[in-house]
Every structure is written in structure tokens, then in C-alpha cells.
Amino acid sequence: MVIWYVPCIRIAVTNMKKTLIILTAILFGITFCIGQDDFQTDSETHIFWQPEKGLKRSDFKGDATKIPNAEKYCDTIGLCTVASIGVFAVLDIPKKKKLRGKLKEKPYIAPAFEYSTSYIVKNDSLGLEKQKVVFDICELSARWMRKELAEMVNKMDAYGTISIWFKTIESDAQKMRTEMIDGFTQEVFIFKKEGAYLDWREKVDELLKESEKFATKPEECYRFVSKKPLDQNYIMAKKVIGKLFE
């Protein structure tokens, strides 16, 4: 009887193990998917850019009375709602030198709105919408940076490529961003060109659509919310090469 029952028990145990493995894999997959969709994209100090995420009046927590010329700009050119927006960029590299090459560098880029330095002097009908254009321009510069880095990696598929080009491309992205925001500010606020806001909104929307492939991902936002590498095998690069070209 033992001879007959033992194989049956082994088969049962084996099948049970297979079932457990399958269930574990399914649960792991579900957990992984949930985790991917559950990255925190806001912090106590910043709102990081994400599709369909707008700005609310309550997000502007700065005291306009303490901002030099805030009321003057509101009265003279109609700049009554001001968002403090920038772009975070960091490069993580493998912690162990022996893994550098097997593992590649990981760049993280995310536009961010800062609560404490953004302010409203007085409510104006399009103030929030106009500042959202600026936020989206910052997103365009982040996408351009990712695209340029990806092209460099495609040309030179070797460890260190991103480290070499990171600061140069970041600097070029900043220049692009500044020029676009200056152009928007001049046409909409300084020269008050007729239909300028709608023209810029349409232009930026079209560029966002064209560059959707390089949009800021939730995990990139979370990299700056958590303020540490997302992968335990990585550390933040203490130094990357500066501008290669002036």
C-alpha cells in the first residue's frame, strides 16, 4: 500500500507546488501592475507633471504681498497668477562598479510646480490656464531631453553615454524651455497680442501630442518624491560631466 500511496502523494504535492507557483506568479504580476500604477506623483512641496493634471487655485500657497513687484506686474501687464515651475533632473548609476556596463545609467526627469513660491495677486479668468501652458512647456523640454538622450544611446550603445551627454542635453533643454516661456510671456502679457493665448495653447497641445512617446512617467515623478533611487542596485551619480559645448 505504501508503494501505491507514496507516488500519489508525490504527484499531489508536485501538482500543489505547480499550483502555488502559478498563483504566486499571478499575484506577483497583479502586485507589480498595481505598484506601477500607484506611484505617488505629488509631494508635500511639489506637484509633478502628469497628463490631465491641472492646477487649482488652492495650490498657489505663496504670499503675493511678500513678492517684489507682484502687484505691479498684475496691474501693468495682467500677470496676476504666477506658478513657480522648474524641471528636476537626476542620473542614477549602478552602485557596484562591476555592474556598470551590465546595467546602464537611469536618467529621471520631471517638471514640477512648487506650492510655496507660487502665488495669486487677484483672481483672473484665465490665470490658471495660462500658467498651465508654462507647465506644459516645461514638460516639452523634459520630453526633448529624453528624446535626445535616447538618440545618443542608439548611436553609442555603451555604458557612460548618458553620463557624458546628460549635462549638455540638460543645458540645451533649459535654453529651449526659457526661449519658449519668454516668447509666451511677451506675446500674451507684454505685447498682449490678440489671440496669443489660444495660439500658444494650440501649439503646445500639438507638440505634446507629437511627443507623447517621451511623456513623463509616474515612476519618474516618484523618484523625486522619494528623493532616492527606485532600484536598490543604484545610487545617485555624485558628478556627471559638465557642458561639452558652449
MONORFEN-V610259 format. One record per pair of residues at least 12 apart in sequence whose C-alpha atoms are under 10 Angstrom apart, sorted by sequence separation. I is the first residue (numbers start at 1). GAP is how many residues later the second one is. D is the distance in Angstrom with one decimal. If there is no record, write none. Layout:
[[I & GAP & D] [I & GAP & D]]
This chain:
[[47 & 12 & 8.7] [70 & 12 & 8.9] [92 & 12 & 9.1] [93 & 12 & 4.7] [94 & 12 & 8.7] [149 & 12 & 8.5] [150 & 12 & 8.6] [152 & 12 & 9.9] [153 & 12 & 9.7] [184 & 12 & 8.0] [185 & 12 & 9.6] [188 & 12 & 8.8] [46 & 13 & 9.4] [92 & 13 & 5.9] [93 & 13 & 6.4] [149 & 13 & 6.4] [152 & 13 & 7.9] [184 & 13 & 7.9] [187 & 13 & 9.2] [91 & 14 & 6.9] [92 & 14 & 5.1] [93 & 14 & 8.7] [148 & 14 & 9.9] [149 & 14 & 9.8] [152 & 14 & 10.0] [91 & 15 & 5.8] [92 & 15 & 6.2] [184 & 15 & 9.7] [64 & 16 & 9.3] [90 & 16 & 8.5] [91 & 16 & 4.4] [92 & 16 & 7.9] [149 & 16 & 7.3] [184 & 16 & 7.0] [64 & 17 & 9.5] [90 & 17 & 5.9] [91 & 17 & 6.3] [148 & 17 & 9.2] [149 & 17 & 7.3] [183 & 17 & 9.5] [184 & 17 & 9.8] [64 & 18 & 9.4] [89 & 18 & 7.3] [90 & 18 & 5.4] [91 & 18 & 8.8] [148 & 18 & 9.5] [89 & 19 & 5.6] [90 & 19 & 6.7] [113 & 19 & 10.0] [62 & 20 & 9.5] [88 & 20 & 7.9] [89 & 20 & 4.4] [90 & 20 & 9.3] [146 & 20 & 9.8] [149 & 20 & 7.4] [180 & 20 & 9.8] [60 & 21 & 8.6] [62 & 21 & 9.5] [88 & 21 & 5.6] [89 & 21 & 6.6] [145 & 21 & 8.7] [148 & 21 & 7.1] [149 & 21 & 9.5] [60 & 22 & 8.3] [62 & 22 & 9.6] [87 & 22 & 7.0] [88 & 22 & 5.2] [89 & 22 & 8.6] [113 & 22 & 7.6] [147 & 22 & 9.9] [148 & 22 & 9.6] [60 & 23 & 7.3] [87 & 23 & 5.6] [88 & 23 & 6.0] [112 & 23 & 7.9] [145 & 23 & 9.8] [146 & 23 & 9.0] [57 & 24 & 9.1] [59 & 24 & 9.3] [60 & 24 & 9.1] [86 & 24 & 8.6] [87 & 24 & 4.1] [88 & 24 & 6.9] [111 & 24 & 7.3] [145 & 24 & 6.1] [146 & 24 & 9.5] [180 & 24 & 9.9] [86 & 25 & 5.7] [87 & 25 & 5.8] [111 & 25 & 8.6] [144 & 25 & 8.9] [145 & 25 & 6.4] [148 & 25 & 9.5] [85 & 26 & 7.1] [86 & 26 & 5.5] [87 & 26 & 8.8] [111 & 26 & 9.3] [112 & 26 & 8.5] [144 & 26 & 9.5] [145 & 26 & 9.3] [85 & 27 & 5.6] [86 & 27 & 6.8] [111 & 27 & 5.9] [112 & 27 & 9.0] [145 & 27 & 8.2] [146 & 27 & 9.8] [55 & 28 & 9.2] [84 & 28 & 8.4] [85 & 28 & 4.5] [86 & 28 & 8.3] [110 & 28 & 8.7] [111 & 28 & 5.8] [142 & 28 & 8.6] [144 & 28 & 9.4] [145 & 28 & 6.0] [84 & 29 & 5.8] [85 & 29 & 6.3] [110 & 29 & 7.4] [111 & 29 & 9.3] [141 & 29 & 9.0] [144 & 29 & 6.8] [145 & 29 & 9.3] [83 & 30 & 6.8] [84 & 30 & 5.6] [85 & 30 & 9.5] [109 & 30 & 9.3] [111 & 30 & 8.8] [143 & 30 & 9.1] [83 & 31 & 7.5] [84 & 31 & 7.7] [110 & 31 & 9.8] [111 & 31 & 7.0] [141 & 31 & 9.0] [142 & 31 & 7.1] [83 & 32 & 8.3] [84 & 32 & 8.5] [85 & 32 & 9.2] [109 & 32 & 9.8] [110 & 32 & 6.6] [111 & 32 & 10.0] [141 & 32 & 5.3] [142 & 32 & 8.9] [144 & 32 & 9.2] [83 & 33 & 9.8] [84 & 33 & 5.8] [85 & 33 & 8.3] [109 & 33 & 6.2] [110 & 33 & 9.2] [140 & 33 & 9.0] [141 & 33 & 7.1] [144 & 33 & 9.9] [83 & 34 & 7.6] [84 & 34 & 4.9] [108 & 34 & 9.5] [109 & 34 & 8.5] [141 & 34 & 9.0] [82 & 35 & 8.8] [83 & 35 & 4.6] [84 & 35 & 8.2] [138 & 35 & 9.1] [141 & 35 & 6.7] [142 & 35 & 9.0] [49 & 36 & 10.0] [82 & 36 & 5.7] [83 & 36 & 6.6] [109 & 36 & 8.3] [138 & 36 & 8.7] [140 & 36 & 9.3] [141 & 36 & 5.7] [48 & 37 & 9.5] [81 & 37 & 8.0] [82 & 37 & 5.5] [83 & 37 & 8.6] [109 & 37 & 7.9] [140 & 37 & 7.9] [141 & 37 & 9.4] [46 & 38 & 9.9] [47 & 38 & 9.4] [48 & 38 & 9.8] [49 & 38 & 9.6] [81 & 38 & 6.1] [82 & 38 & 6.3] [107 & 38 & 10.0] [108 & 38 & 8.9] [138 & 38 & 9.3] [139 & 38 & 9.0] [46 & 39 & 9.3] [48 & 39 & 9.1] [80 & 39 & 8.3] [81 & 39 & 4.5] [82 & 39 & 8.5] [107 & 39 & 8.3] [137 & 39 & 9.3] [138 & 39 & 6.1] [141 & 39 & 9.5] [48 & 40 & 9.3] [80 & 40 & 5.8] [81 & 40 & 6.4] [137 & 40 & 6.5] [138 & 40 & 8.9] [140 & 40 & 10.0] [79 & 41 & 9.1] [80 & 41 & 5.1] [81 & 41 & 7.3] [137 & 41 & 9.2] [79 & 42 & 8.6] [80 & 42 & 5.9] [81 & 42 & 7.4] [107 & 42 & 8.8] [138 & 42 & 9.2] [79 & 43 & 9.6] [80 & 43 & 7.1] [81 & 43 & 7.6] [134 & 43 & 9.1] [137 & 43 & 7.1] [138 & 43 & 8.6] [78 & 44 & 9.9] [80 & 44 & 7.0] [83 & 44 & 9.6] [137 & 44 & 7.1] [79 & 45 & 9.1] [81 & 45 & 8.9] [82 & 45 & 7.9] [83 & 45 & 8.5] [74 & 46 & 9.3] [75 & 46 & 9.6] [78 & 46 & 8.5] [80 & 46 & 9.9] [81 & 46 & 5.2] [82 & 46 & 8.4] [85 & 46 & 9.1] [134 & 46 & 8.7] [135 & 46 & 9.6] [74 & 47 & 7.0] [75 & 47 & 9.9] [80 & 47 & 6.9] [81 & 47 & 6.7] [83 & 47 & 9.5] [84 & 47 & 9.1] [85 & 47 & 9.9] [134 & 47 & 6.4] [137 & 47 & 9.6] [73 & 48 & 9.5] [74 & 48 & 8.1] [79 & 48 & 7.7] [80 & 48 & 9.7] [81 & 48 & 9.6] [82 & 48 & 9.2] [83 & 48 & 6.0] [86 & 48 & 9.7] [87 & 48 & 9.5] [133 & 48 & 8.9] [134 & 48 & 9.9] [70 & 49 & 8.9] [71 & 49 & 9.6] [72 & 49 & 9.9] [78 & 49 & 8.9] [81 & 49 & 8.5] [82 & 49 & 6.7] [83 & 49 & 8.4] [85 & 49 & 7.8] [86 & 49 & 8.2] [67 & 50 & 9.0] [70 & 50 & 8.8] [71 & 50 & 6.4] [74 & 50 & 9.8] [81 & 50 & 7.4] [84 & 50 & 9.6] [85 & 50 & 6.5] [134 & 50 & 8.1] [67 & 51 & 9.9] [70 & 51 & 7.0] [71 & 51 & 8.9] [79 & 51 & 9.6] [83 & 51 & 8.2] [84 & 51 & 9.1] [87 & 51 & 6.6] [133 & 51 & 8.7] [134 & 51 & 9.1] [62 & 52 & 9.3] [67 & 52 & 8.7] [79 & 52 & 9.9] [82 & 52 & 9.9] [83 & 52 & 8.2] [86 & 52 & 6.9] [87 & 52 & 8.0] [60 & 53 & 9.4] [61 & 53 & 8.9] [62 & 53 & 6.9] [63 & 53 & 8.1] [64 & 53 & 9.0] [66 & 53 & 10.0] [85 & 53 & 7.8] [86 & 53 & 9.5] [89 & 53 & 8.7] [104 & 53 & 9.7] [59 & 54 & 9.0] [60 & 54 & 8.3] [61 & 54 & 5.4] [62 & 54 & 4.7] [63 & 54 & 7.9] [64 & 54 & 8.5] [65 & 54 & 9.4] [67 & 54 & 9.7] [87 & 54 & 8.5] [88 & 54 & 8.9] [104 & 54 & 8.2] [105 & 54 & 7.2] [130 & 54 & 9.3] [59 & 55 & 8.5] [60 & 55 & 5.5] [61 & 55 & 5.1] [62 & 55 & 4.8] [63 & 55 & 8.2] [64 & 55 & 5.6] [65 & 55 & 9.7] [87 & 55 & 7.2] [104 & 55 & 5.8] [105 & 55 & 7.4] [107 & 55 & 7.8] [130 & 55 & 9.5] [59 & 56 & 5.8] [60 & 56 & 7.0] [61 & 56 & 7.0] [62 & 56 & 5.1] [63 & 56 & 6.2] [64 & 56 & 6.3] [65 & 56 & 7.9] [89 & 56 & 9.8] [102 & 56 & 9.7] [103 & 56 & 7.9] [104 & 56 & 7.8] [105 & 56 & 8.6] [106 & 56 & 8.3] [107 & 56 & 9.0] [58 & 57 & 9.0] [59 & 57 & 8.6] [60 & 57 & 7.6] [61 & 57 & 6.1] [62 & 57 & 4.5] [63 & 57 & 7.9] [64 & 57 & 5.6] [101 & 57 & 7.1] [102 & 57 & 8.2] [104 & 57 & 9.2] [105 & 57 & 6.7] [106 & 57 & 9.4] [55 & 58 & 8.9] [60 & 58 & 4.9] [61 & 58 & 6.0] [62 & 58 & 7.6] [63 & 58 & 8.4] [64 & 58 & 9.2] [101 & 58 & 4.9] [104 & 58 & 8.6] [105 & 58 & 7.4] [130 & 58 & 8.8] [59 & 59 & 7.9] [60 & 59 & 4.9] [61 & 59 & 8.3] [62 & 59 & 9.7] [100 & 59 & 6.8] [101 & 59 & 8.1] [104 & 59 & 9.9] [107 & 59 & 8.3] [50 & 60 & 9.1] [59 & 60 & 8.7] [60 & 60 & 6.6] [100 & 60 & 8.6] [49 & 61 & 6.7] [50 & 61 & 9.0] [57 & 61 & 10.0] [58 & 61 & 9.7] [59 & 61 & 9.9] [109 & 61 & 9.6] [48 & 62 & 6.5] [49 & 62 & 5.5] [50 & 62 & 9.7] [57 & 62 & 8.9] [58 & 62 & 9.7] [47 & 63 & 10.0] [48 & 63 & 5.8] [49 & 63 & 6.1] [57 & 63 & 7.9] [137 & 63 & 9.9] [47 & 64 & 8.5] [48 & 64 & 4.4] [49 & 64 & 7.8] [133 & 64 & 8.7] [137 & 64 & 10.0] [140 & 64 & 8.1] [147 & 64 & 8.8] [150 & 64 & 9.7] [46 & 65 & 9.6] [47 & 65 & 5.5] [48 & 65 & 6.3] [136 & 65 & 9.3] [139 & 65 & 9.9] [140 & 65 & 9.9] [143 & 65 & 8.8] [46 & 66 & 6.0] [47 & 66 & 5.0] [48 & 66 & 8.9] [57 & 66 & 8.7] [93 & 66 & 9.9] [134 & 66 & 9.9] [147 & 66 & 9.0] [45 & 67 & 9.5] [46 & 67 & 5.3] [47 & 67 & 6.6] [93 & 67 & 9.4] [130 & 67 & 7.1] [133 & 67 & 7.6] [134 & 67 & 9.7] [137 & 67 & 6.9] [140 & 67 & 7.4] [144 & 67 & 8.0] [146 & 67 & 9.8] [147 & 67 & 6.6] [45 & 68 & 8.4] [46 & 68 & 4.6] [47 & 68 & 7.7] [60 & 68 & 9.8] [129 & 68 & 9.1] [130 & 68 & 9.4] [133 & 68 & 6.4] [136 & 68 & 7.1] [137 & 68 & 9.6] [140 & 68 & 6.6] [143 & 68 & 6.8] [146 & 68 & 6.4] [147 & 68 & 9.9] [41 & 69 & 9.9] [43 & 69 & 10.0] [45 & 69 & 5.9] [46 & 69 & 6.0] [132 & 69 & 9.2] [133 & 69 & 9.8] [136 & 69 & 8.4] [139 & 69 & 8.2] [143 & 69 & 8.2] [145 & 69 & 9.0] [146 & 69 & 8.8] [42 & 70 & 9.0] [44 & 70 & 9.3] [45 & 70 & 5.8] [46 & 70 & 8.7] [57 & 70 & 9.4] [93 & 70 & 8.8] [130 & 70 & 9.3] [133 & 70 & 9.9] [134 & 70 & 9.4] [137 & 70 & 9.3] [143 & 70 & 8.4] [144 & 70 & 7.7] [146 & 70 & 9.2] [41 & 71 & 9.8] [42 & 71 & 9.5] [43 & 71 & 9.6] [44 & 71 & 8.4] [45 & 71 & 7.2] [57 & 71 & 7.4] [91 & 71 & 8.5] [92 & 71 & 9.4] [126 & 71 & 9.2] [130 & 71 & 8.3] [133 & 71 & 7.2] [136 & 71 & 9.7] [137 & 71 & 8.8] [140 & 71 & 7.7] [143 & 71 & 5.0] [144 & 71 & 9.5] [171 & 71 & 9.3] [172 & 71 & 9.4] [43 & 72 & 9.9] [44 & 72 & 10.0] [45 & 72 & 9.8] [56 & 72 & 7.3] [91 & 72 & 7.7] [129 & 72 & 9.0] [133 & 72 & 8.9] [136 & 72 & 7.9] [139 & 72 & 10.0] [140 & 72 & 9.5] [142 & 72 & 8.3] [143 & 72 & 5.9] [167 & 72 & 10.0] [170 & 72 & 9.8] [171 & 72 & 7.4] [55 & 73 & 6.6] [56 & 73 & 9.8] [142 & 73 & 8.0] [143 & 73 & 7.2] [167 & 73 & 7.0] [168 & 73 & 8.3] [169 & 73 & 10.0] [170 & 73 & 8.9] [172 & 73 & 10.0] [54 & 74 & 8.6] [55 & 74 & 8.1] [140 & 74 & 9.0] [142 & 74 & 7.5] [163 & 74 & 8.7] [166 & 74 & 7.2] [167 & 74 & 6.4] [168 & 74 & 6.6] [169 & 74 & 8.2] [171 & 74 & 10.0] [172 & 74 & 9.9] [54 & 75 & 8.5] [91 & 75 & 8.0] [139 & 75 & 9.6] [140 & 75 & 8.3] [165 & 75 & 8.7] [166 & 75 & 7.5] [167 & 75 & 5.3] [168 & 75 & 4.5] [169 & 75 & 9.4] [171 & 75 & 9.7] [55 & 76 & 8.3] [90 & 76 & 9.0] [91 & 76 & 9.9] [139 & 76 & 7.6] [140 & 76 & 9.5] [163 & 76 & 8.9] [164 & 76 & 6.9] [165 & 76 & 7.4] [166 & 76 & 8.1] [167 & 76 & 5.7] [168 & 76 & 6.0] [54 & 77 & 9.8] [55 & 77 & 6.9] [89 & 77 & 9.3] [90 & 77 & 9.8] [139 & 77 & 7.4] [163 & 77 & 5.7] [164 & 77 & 5.5] [165 & 77 & 8.4] [166 & 77 & 8.6] [167 & 77 & 8.2] [168 & 77 & 7.2] [54 & 78 & 7.0] [89 & 78 & 9.5] [162 & 78 & 9.2] [163 & 78 & 6.6] [164 & 78 & 8.0] [165 & 78 & 8.0] [166 & 78 & 9.9] [168 & 78 & 8.9] [53 & 79 & 9.4] [162 & 79 & 9.7] [163 & 79 & 9.5] [164 & 79 & 9.0] [165 & 79 & 7.8] [55 & 80 & 9.4] [90 & 80 & 10.0] [160 & 80 & 9.8] [164 & 80 & 8.4] [54 & 81 & 9.5] [89 & 81 & 7.9] [87 & 83 & 9.7] [51 & 85 & 9.5] [49 & 86 & 7.5] [50 & 86 & 9.5] [87 & 86 & 9.8] [48 & 87 & 9.6] [49 & 87 & 8.0] [87 & 87 & 8.5] [51 & 88 & 9.9] [86 & 88 & 9.4] [49 & 89 & 8.9] [50 & 89 & 8.9] [49 & 90 & 7.0] [87 & 90 & 9.7] [48 & 91 & 9.8] [86 & 91 & 9.6] [110 & 105 & 9.4] [111 & 105 & 8.2] [79 & 106 & 9.2] [109 & 106 & 9.9] [110 & 106 & 6.1] [109 & 107 & 7.2] [110 & 107 & 8.3] [77 & 108 & 9.9] [108 & 108 & 8.9] [109 & 108 & 9.1] [110 & 108 & 9.2] [77 & 109 & 9.9] [79 & 109 & 9.5] [108 & 109 & 9.3] [110 & 109 & 9.7] [111 & 109 & 9.9] [112 & 109 & 8.6] [78 & 110 & 9.4] [79 & 110 & 6.7] [110 & 110 & 6.3] [111 & 110 & 8.4] [77 & 111 & 9.1] [78 & 111 & 6.4] [79 & 111 & 9.2] [108 & 111 & 8.7] [109 & 111 & 6.3] [110 & 111 & 5.8] [77 & 112 & 5.4] [78 & 112 & 8.7] [108 & 112 & 5.4] [109 & 112 & 7.8] [110 & 112 & 9.3] [112 & 112 & 9.6] [76 & 113 & 9.2] [77 & 113 & 5.9] [107 & 113 & 8.8] [108 & 113 & 8.1] [110 & 113 & 9.0] [76 & 114 & 8.9] [77 & 114 & 8.6] [78 & 114 & 9.4] [108 & 114 & 9.7] [109 & 114 & 9.0] [110 & 114 & 8.0] [74 & 115 & 9.8] [77 & 115 & 8.2] [108 & 115 & 7.2] [109 & 115 & 8.9] [73 & 116 & 9.4] [108 & 116 & 8.4] [73 & 117 & 9.9] [108 & 121 & 9.6] [106 & 123 & 9.3] [106 & 125 & 9.7] [106 & 128 & 8.7] [105 & 129 & 8.7] [106 & 129 & 9.9] [107 & 129 & 9.7] [90 & 130 & 9.8] [103 & 130 & 9.2] [104 & 130 & 9.9] [105 & 130 & 9.9] [106 & 130 & 9.3] [107 & 130 & 10.0] [89 & 131 & 9.4] [103 & 131 & 9.3] [105 & 131 & 9.7] [106 & 131 & 9.9] [88 & 132 & 9.7] [105 & 132 & 9.1] [88 & 133 & 9.1] [90 & 133 & 9.0] [89 & 134 & 9.9] [90 & 134 & 8.7] [99 & 134 & 9.0] [100 & 134 & 10.0] [88 & 135 & 9.9] [89 & 135 & 8.8] [99 & 135 & 9.8] [88 & 136 & 7.6] [92 & 136 & 9.2] [93 & 136 & 9.1] [95 & 136 & 9.8] [92 & 137 & 6.7] [94 & 137 & 9.1] [95 & 137 & 8.2] [96 & 137 & 7.5] [91 & 138 & 9.2] [92 & 138 & 9.2] [93 & 138 & 9.9] [94 & 138 & 9.0] [95 & 138 & 5.5] [96 & 138 & 8.0] [90 & 139 & 9.7] [92 & 139 & 9.1] [94 & 139 & 5.8] [95 & 139 & 4.6] [96 & 139 & 9.1] [93 & 140 & 8.4] [94 & 140 & 4.3] [95 & 140 & 5.3] [92 & 141 & 9.7] [93 & 141 & 5.3] [94 & 141 & 6.2] [95 & 141 & 8.5] [92 & 142 & 6.0] [93 & 142 & 5.6] [94 & 142 & 8.6] [95 & 142 & 9.2] [91 & 143 & 9.8] [92 & 143 & 5.4] [93 & 143 & 6.1] [94 & 143 & 8.9] [91 & 144 & 8.7] [92 & 144 & 4.2] [93 & 144 & 5.8] [91 & 145 & 6.0] [92 & 145 & 5.4] [93 & 145 & 9.5] [90 & 146 & 7.3] [91 & 146 & 5.7] [92 & 146 & 9.0] [90 & 147 & 7.9] [91 & 147 & 8.8] [90 & 148 & 9.7] [91 & 148 & 9.1] [91 & 149 & 8.2] [90 & 150 & 9.7] [51 & 157 & 9.8] [51 & 161 & 9.8] [51 & 164 & 8.4] [50 & 165 & 8.3] [51 & 165 & 8.5] [49 & 166 & 9.4] [50 & 166 & 6.7] [51 & 166 & 9.3] [49 & 167 & 7.1] [50 & 167 & 7.4] [51 & 167 & 9.9] [48 & 168 & 9.0] [49 & 168 & 8.9] [50 & 168 & 7.4] [48 & 169 & 10.0] [49 & 169 & 8.9] [48 & 170 & 8.8] [49 & 171 & 10.0] [50 & 171 & 8.6] [48 & 172 & 9.2] [49 & 172 & 7.7] [48 & 173 & 5.9] [47 & 174 & 8.9] [48 & 174 & 8.8] [46 & 175 & 10.0] [41 & 176 & 9.2] [42 & 176 & 9.7] [48 & 176 & 8.8] [41 & 177 & 6.0] [48 & 177 & 8.8] [39 & 178 & 9.3] [40 & 178 & 7.2] [41 & 178 & 7.8] [43 & 178 & 9.3] [46 & 178 & 9.5] [47 & 178 & 9.4] [39 & 179 & 5.7] [40 & 179 & 8.0] [41 & 179 & 8.4] [42 & 179 & 7.5] [43 & 179 & 8.7] [46 & 179 & 8.3] [37 & 180 & 10.0] [38 & 180 & 8.2] [39 & 180 & 5.9] [40 & 180 & 9.8] [41 & 180 & 5.1] [42 & 180 & 7.8] [45 & 180 & 9.1] [36 & 181 & 9.8] [37 & 181 & 7.6] [38 & 181 & 8.9] [39 & 181 & 9.0] [40 & 181 & 7.3] [41 & 181 & 5.5] [43 & 181 & 8.5] [44 & 181 & 8.6] [36 & 182 & 8.0] [37 & 182 & 8.8] [39 & 182 & 7.9] [40 & 182 & 5.5] [41 & 182 & 9.0] [42 & 182 & 9.2] [43 & 182 & 5.5] [36 & 183 & 7.4] [39 & 183 & 5.9] [40 & 183 & 9.3] [41 & 183 & 8.7] [42 & 183 & 6.7] [43 & 183 & 8.5] [35 & 184 & 9.7] [38 & 184 & 9.7] [39 & 184 & 9.2] [40 & 184 & 9.8] [41 & 184 & 6.9] [40 & 185 & 7.2] [41 & 185 & 9.8] [39 & 186 & 9.4] [40 & 186 & 8.8]]
